[in-house]
Amino acid sequence: MMSIGYIALIGLLLCIATYTASFGVWTWKRKNRFGAFMIFLVAVTVVALPVYILLFREA
């Protein structure tokens, strides 16, 4: 069962990923496609890795 702390942490991670993804969009509009792709990859990793660790650490 997820506690309030886990939900708050996931919310914080989503805020960070949203900010990072907005920088990726800005980079994409400046025609730097590879840089934007790598920034989106970082944004996904920022959310996916901690959530994976939170969900499967106790298993």
C-alpha positions as a Python dict, from the first residue, in 0.01 Angstrom:
ca = {
    (1, 'M'): (0, 0, 0),
    (2, 'M'): (129, 344, -90),
    (3, 'S'): (165, 604, 182),
    (4, 'I'): (118, 977, 154),
    (5, 'G'): (497, 1016, 140),
    (6, 'Y'): (519, 799, -171),
    (7, 'I'): (241, 994, -339),
    (8, 'A'): (409, 1325, -252),
    (9, 'L'): (741, 1197, -385),
    (10, 'I'): (583, 1085, -712),
    (11, 'G'): (413, 1425, -742),
    (12, 'L'): (745, 1602, -691),
    (13, 'L'): (911, 1378, -950),
    (14, 'L'): (633, 1457, -1199),
    (15, 'C'): (687, 1830, -1144),
    (16, 'I'): (1059, 1791, -1210),
    (17, 'A'): (991, 1581, -1520),
    (18, 'T'): (741, 1837, -1651),
    (19, 'Y'): (996, 2117, -1612),
    (20, 'T'): (1261, 1905, -1784),
    (21, 'A'): (1025, 1810, -2066),
    (22, 'S'): (938, 2176, -2125),
    (23, 'F'): (1310, 2242, -2175),
    (24, 'G'): (1308, 1951, -2421),
    (25, 'V'): (1027, 2116, -2617),
    (26, 'W'): (1222, 2442, -2622),
    (27, 'T'): (1528, 2255, -2749),
    (28, 'W'): (1318, 2075, -3014),
    (29, 'K'): (1187, 2409, -3143),
    (30, 'R'): (1547, 2530, -3178),
    (31, 'K'): (1605, 2238, -3422),
    (32, 'N'): (1828, 2044, -3183),
    (33, 'R'): (1649, 1711, -3225),
    (34, 'F'): (1913, 1489, -3066),
    (35, 'G'): (1945, 1715, -2763),
    (36, 'A'): (1568, 1722, -2720),
    (37, 'F'): (1548, 1344, -2744),
    (38, 'M'): (1813, 1304, -2475),
    (39, 'I'): (1636, 1555, -2250),
    (40, 'F'): (1309, 1362, -2288),
    (41, 'L'): (1498, 1044, -2202),
    (42, 'V'): (1627, 1209, -1883),
    (43, 'A'): (1273, 1325, -1796),
    (44, 'V'): (1136, 972, -1832),
    (45, 'T'): (1422, 827, -1629),
    (46, 'V'): (1372, 1085, -1351),
    (47, 'V'): (1022, 946, -1298),
    (48, 'A'): (1056, 580, -1394),
    (49, 'L'): (1362, 478, -1193),
    (50, 'P'): (1253, 611, -850),
    (51, 'V'): (898, 480, -898),
    (52, 'Y'): (1038, 138, -990),
    (53, 'I'): (1259, 141, -681),
    (54, 'L'): (970, 248, -456),
    (55, 'L'): (737, -19, -585),
    (56, 'F'): (976, -314, -598),
    (57, 'R'): (1217, -238, -313),
    (58, 'E'): (994, -401, -52),
    (59, 'A'): (908, -707, -261),
}
